[in-house]
Amino acid sequence: MYLCRVNKQITVQDLGHKDYKETWEYQEVLFKEILDIKIKNRREDAGLQTPNHFLFVEHPHVFTLGKSGDFDNLLVSEKELAAKNATFYKINRGGDITYHGPGQIVGYPILDLENFFTDIHKYLRLLEEMVILTLAEYGLKAERSPGETGVWFDVGTPFARKICAMGVRASRWVTMHGFALNVNADLGYFDLMIPCGIKGKAVTSLNVELGKAQVDEAELKSKLLKHFAVLFEATLIEKTEA
């Protein structure tokens, strides 16, 4: 059996504003690099460390549908989306339909979970916990909704509303895709779909919950990373170059 050195360092890169397809392709490159190392380790007993990455990004208006999602949850035609300067992609993550756009912080952890733990459910719960702990720093009580991935407010009441959606892909314990947290989002775009295929529940944004015109996104990213590092017992290394 091959042995490889565990690597709990995670390279963090903020891509700024970037096209969804370009970012997806970049994720795939990093994802494949990790998989290739793992395959080499198994075939050749190479004992090589696998890298880990965490990407922050903010996308132009885009709707994405997971591999098991229902296209009927998109409530407008692609022509109507184009009129609203939005695009649409069918992608290879889990989950149903979601929206990304300006004012939304998207995080893509591309990790070899064998460096941390081999439990995809634990992985999702820790991502949720990262967001819950971050929102608590703003004086907000967020929580999980039983049977529904993501982070919510007022679960079990008529006022239940989602602030963070999640959808991931994993192969050989390597992850990609991730979470989308509404910070200063235009919530009107969520009316063009049934978010995550869940009917009758609202979507919200941090600025709305706080009653502010704008929330400092750089500060929020810093808080997310702080909790992420603790929860995953990881060392974060910032990558500044493209």
N, C-alpha and C positions, 0 to 999 in steps of 0.2 A: 504493500500500500504506500502511495506517495505521501510525502510530508511537505508542507509549504509553510512559510512564515506568515503568521497572522499580521495584518496591516490595519491598524485602527486610525490611520491618518486619512483625512478626507480633504481633497482639494476643492475649495469653494471658488466659483467663478460667477460674477454678475455680468450677464450678457446684455443688460440694458433693454432697450426696445428692439425686438428681433422677430422677423417673420416666423410663423409657426412651422412651416415646412422646413425651412433652413435649420431651425432648432431641433426638430424631430430628426433630421438627417445627422446632425451633430451628435445627438443622443445615441443614435444607432452606431456611429463610429466608436464612441467611448464604450458602449455596451459590447460591441464585437471585440474590441481590444481586450476587455476583461475575459470574455468567453474564450478567446484564443489562448490566453495564458493558462486558463484552467484546463483546457484540452491538452495543451503541451505538458502541463504538470501530470496529468493522468497518464498520458501516453509514454512520457519519457522520464517520469519521476524527477522532474526538473527542480521542484521545490522553490519556484519563483513566487514572489509576492504579487498579489493582485492589487491594482489601485482602486481608489474610491473617489467619487466625484459628487458635488452638489452644485447644481446650476440654478441661479435665480434668473428670471426673465419676465418681461412684460410684452405681451403679444398685441398686434393690431386685432381688430374684431374678427373672431373666428369661432366657429362651432365645430366640435369634434364628436364623433360617435364611436363608442367602444365596439369591440368585435362581436359582442352579443346584444348590442343595443337595437332598439326599434326605430327605424327611420321615421315612423309616424309621429314620433315625439318632437320632430322638427315641424313647427306649425306654419312655416312659410316656404315658398319655393326658393330654389337657389338663385333664381332671377331676382326675387325680392330681397334676398340677402345681399346680392351684388349692389342693389340700389342703396343699401345701407352700409356700403363699404365693408361688407363682411364676407368671409370665405367659409368653406365647409370641407371637412376631411373625415373619411372613414379610417380609423386607425386601429392599432394592434394592442391597445390596453384593455383592461377589464372595465366594467361599468357601462353606463348608457350614454346619453347625450349631455354635453356640458358646453359652456361658453367661456372663452378667454377674451380679455380686452384691456384697454388702458385703465389704469387704476386698480388692477388686480395683480397681486403678487403671486407668481407661479414658481414653484420649486420642484426641481427634478433631481432627486437623489439617485445616482447611478452607482450602486453599491454591490460589492460581493458580500452577501449576507453571511457567508462562511467566515468572514473576518469578525463577525459580531455574534450572530446566532442564526439558527436555521429554522425559522418560524415566520411564515409570511403574515399570519394573523397578528403576531406580536409586532411585526414591522408596521402594519397599518395602525395598530393601537398606539404605538409610540409616536407616529406622525400626528395622529389626532391629539395626543397628550401635549406634544410640542405646541400646537396651536392653542389648546385650552389654557396652558400655562402662560402663553404669551398674551392672550386676551385678558387673563386675570390681572396682568400688570396694568391694564387700562381700566380696571375696576368692573370688568364684565364677567358674569358667570356663564360660561359656555359648557356644553356637555355633548355626550354621544347620544344618538337615537338608536334604540335596540333594533338590530336588523338592517340599519341604514348607515353605510360608511360615510364619514365626514364629521363636521362639527356644527352644532346647532345651538339655538337659544329657545327657551320655553318649550322643551320637549314634552309631549303629552297634553298640550293645551291647544286651543284654537289659534294661538298666536305663534305656533312653532315656525321657525324660519332658519334657513341654512346659510352659514357664512363661509364655509370652506368645503369644497368638493375634493374627492380623491379618486384616483384610478391608476392602477399600476400594471405593469407587465413584469413577469419574472421567469427566467430560464436558468437552470443550473444554479439557482440561488442568486442570480444577478438581476438587479431591479432596474427599471427605467419608468418614465412618466412620473407622476407624483401627485402634488396637491395644488389647488388654486384657492387663494384666500382673497376675498373681496375687501379691499381697503378703501379705495376712492372710486368704486366702480359705478358705471352708468347702468342702473338696474333695469332700465327699459329694455335692454337687449334680452333679458331673461324672459320677457313676455313672448318672445318668438319661439319658445320651445317649452317642453315639459321637463324642467331640470332634473337630470338623472332618472327620468322616467317616473318620478314620484308626483302624483297628482294631489292638488289641494293643499300644498304647503308653500310658503313664501320663501323668498331669498332676500338676504340683507347684505349690508356693507358696513365696515367698521365706522366710517365717517357718519353714517346714518345713526348707528347705535350710540355714538358719542355726541351727536348733535353738532358736528363740526363740518365746516365746508371742506376741509382738507386734513388728512392725517399724514404725518411725516413718514414716508415709506422707508427711508434709509434707517430710521430709528427702529421701525418695526422689523426690518430684516435682521438687524443686529440682535434684537430680542429673540427672534425665531432661532437664529444660529446658536445663541447662548444655551437655550433649552435643548436644542438638537444635540449639541456636543455632550451635555450632561447625560441625556437619556441614552445615547448610543456609546457613552464612555469613549468618545473619540477626540482626537486632536485635529483642529481645523487649520488648514493652510490656505491663505488667500492667494489666488492667481489673478494678477492684474492685467497681464497681456492677453490679447485676443488669441 
